Amino acid sequence: MIALIKYNGGNVSSVQNALARLDIDSVITDDPELILKADKVIFPGVGEASSTMKVLKEKGLDMLIPSLKQPVLGICLGMQLMCGDNEEGNTKGMGIFDVDVKQFPPEDLVPHMGWNTISGLKTPLFSGIEDNSDLYFVHSYYCGQSVSTVAVCDYILPFSASLQKDNFFAVQFHPEKSGLTGSKILKNFIKL
């Protein structure tokens, strides 16, 4: 079973629909027992960092997620909340990845929205994906580069398009909105 973490944010049903198109069953839940029993966990995200962390804390999910042993995939805000300090709402993340989240400088259009390429792919998540593949991004905050960076995107400045540490994977882009390439990345995660 694939558990999609429910936290009253957006985009959870979009990810579930993308999985359904791949004939992958999933359940949207905030039940710790179901999340612990899941084969894989996806933490999708669209929303604001501080209000989302507040909901996660109320449900105890801020402590549960970092303790998970099965493969976990954070998407967009999900990725950012798996990091350290976040400039959005002066939010303290879960600290799974030792990197902070900063707001893009206003040197170009913010949010970074639309298709962009990723490069330097270094994880099984990108098996069969070519360097410089296009994926769909929507974000005003970014994760810097760190030892956990396994893919990079360049918009205003180079940033982590994907992170991995142990069983934790995270992507800044939206695989559920990234066509065949995004579908392949979701399939790769399910196969881990």
PyMOL commands that set and color helices and strands:
alter all, ss='L'
color gray80, all
select helices_A, chain A and resi 12-21+32-37+49-59+61-67+77-81+88-90+124-126+175-177+179-191
alter helices_A, ss='H'
color red, helices_A
select strands_A, chain A and resi 2-5+26-29+40-43+72-75+85-86+91-92+101-103+112-118+133-139+141-143+149-154+158-165+168-171
alter strands_A, ss='S'
color yellow, strands_A
deselect
rebuild
show_as cartoon
